């Protein structure tokens, strides 16, 4: 069992310096070994549980349990030791991977890519700002044109109202003058009728005197 752990350690440390694919293979090997340890733990616990159950059927129960206890501790200790080794391997691999990623970010290629990314982001930002500025300018011009159109419409409406008011005033004046003309004609007719009436009264013969009584 120890030879297998040593073999796994050697293969792990030899693969830790290879490419990303190699790292993935090492992680897969660790996961597989962890699965085997878990399976062995389940089998061991089931076996010792069965042995302990058998102890309770014996006359010297405590002696039987005391004999099993150190055996169980040794086996479980070995399993825990293998898990500790796997955890340490995984921790070192993750640390190496993180270090490699940091170094890759600091490489000239990574710095160039970062600079190009920042330049593109700046260019995109300026393009969006220019687009926003043009939209704002178009809105201002549109509002200005709408304001001029509204002013022209108001001016035309005022002119139409003035013309309508003028027509009403003219019509009112004409109606007043017509009424004055009618009133004047009626007054002339009334004076003429009064004058003719007086003339007729003047032309009537005087009334004959009443006969004198005898």
Residue pairs with C-beta under 8 A, 6 or more apart in sequence:
1 78
1 82
5 82
5 85
8 29
8 33
8 85
8 89
9 85
9 89
11 26
11 29
12 26
12 29
12 30
12 89
12 93
15 22
15 23
15 25
15 26
16 22
16 23
16 26
16 92
16 93
16 96
23 93
23 96
23 97
26 89
26 93
27 90
27 93
30 86
30 89
30 90
30 93
33 82
33 86
34 83
34 86
37 79
37 82
37 83
37 86
40 79
41 76
41 79
44 72
44 75
44 76
44 79
48 68
48 71
48 72
48 75
51 68
52 65
52 68
54 64
55 61
55 64
55 65
55 68
58 64
104 110
105 114
